Amino acid sequence: MITAHCIGDEAVRNALDGGVDVIEHGYAIKEDTRKRLVDCNALVVSTISQLHFHLQAADAYCYPDWERKAFERHIVAMRSDFEKNLVAGVRYALGTDLIGYPTHPQDRAAMEFELAVEWGMGRSDALVAGTKVSAEALGMENLIGTIEVSKLADIIAVQGDPYNDITALQRVQFVMQGGDVIVHKLDSGRLNS
């Protein structure tokens, strides 16, 4: 898999011209570029939560006014294209671009599912985009992304039903990685790992 960080129409077109398979971000594009994404079967990685958390952190971390305005412009463009891309049939993998605390909490990465659904993606589609399609974006679809014989047993269990409430993915109770239990939340609320 070849991936590229692309924001803006020219960047996305250049990446597609160069044979890129996965476009990170991929917003602020024109209709003909959107059609090319569909025709090429390219993947776009969502990264909504990266902008969401920037805007949440702006006051606490004293972002300058020009930077706040830039993030506000970017999130408007991203949302507009996300909605148009869904209608056009662009394939999405859910990804975050979160770099960690204090402004980009990696333990809040499941917020990406909630934001994608809030912006118009169906809950079932979001679950597939964040698992099966994301594994494809990593070039690891033969190992992860779905529960099948011969794949790694990477499984989570959550409190609630994400098909009815996508925020359930933010309440992880159990984590298995490669068949090994990593985290199991006890009834007392403590994590046992």
Rosetta blueprint (number, residue, H / E / L):
1 M L
2 I L
3 T E
4 A E
5 H E
6 C E
7 I L
8 G L
9 D H
10 E H
11 A H
12 V H
13 R H
14 N H
15 A H
16 L H
17 D H
18 G L
19 G L
20 V L
21 D L
22 V E
23 I E
24 E E
25 H E
26 G L
27 Y L
28 A L
29 I L
30 K L
31 E H
32 D H
33 T H
34 R H
35 K H
36 R H
37 L H
38 V H
39 D H
40 C H
41 N L
42 A L
43 L E
44 V E
45 V E
46 S L
47 T L
48 I H
49 S H
50 Q H
51 L H
52 H H
53 F H
54 H H
55 L H
56 Q H
57 A H
58 A L
59 D L
60 A L
61 Y L
62 C L
63 Y L
64 P L
65 D H
66 W H
67 E H
68 R H
69 K H
70 A H
71 F H
72 E H
73 R H
74 H H
75 I H
76 V H
77 A H
78 M H
79 R H
80 S H
81 D H
82 F H
83 E H
84 K H
85 N H
86 L H
87 V H
88 A H
89 G L
90 V L
91 R E
92 Y E
93 A E
94 L L
95 G L
96 T L
97 D L
98 L L
99 I L
100 G E
101 Y L
102 P L
103 T L
104 H E
105 P L
106 Q H
107 D H
108 R H
109 A L
110 A L
111 M H
112 E H
113 F H
114 E H
115 L H
116 A H
117 V H
118 E H
119 W L
120 G L
121 M L
122 G L
123 R H
124 S H
125 D H
126 A H
127 L H
128 V H
129 A H
130 G H
131 T L
132 K H
133 V H
134 S H
135 A H
136 E H
137 A H
138 L L
139 G L
140 M L
141 E L
142 N L
143 L L
144 I L
145 G L
146 T L
147 I L
148 E L
149 V L
150 S L
151 K L
152 L L
153 A L
154 D L
155 I E
156 I E
157 A E
158 V E
159 Q L
160 G L
161 D L
162 P L
163 Y L
164 N L
165 D L
166 I H
167 T H
168 A H
169 L H
170 Q H
171 R L
172 V E
173 Q E
174 F E
175 V E
176 M E
177 Q E
178 G L
179 G L
180 D E
181 V E
182 I E
183 V E
184 H E
185 K E
186 L L
187 D L
188 S L
189 G L
190 R L
191 L E
192 N E
193 S L
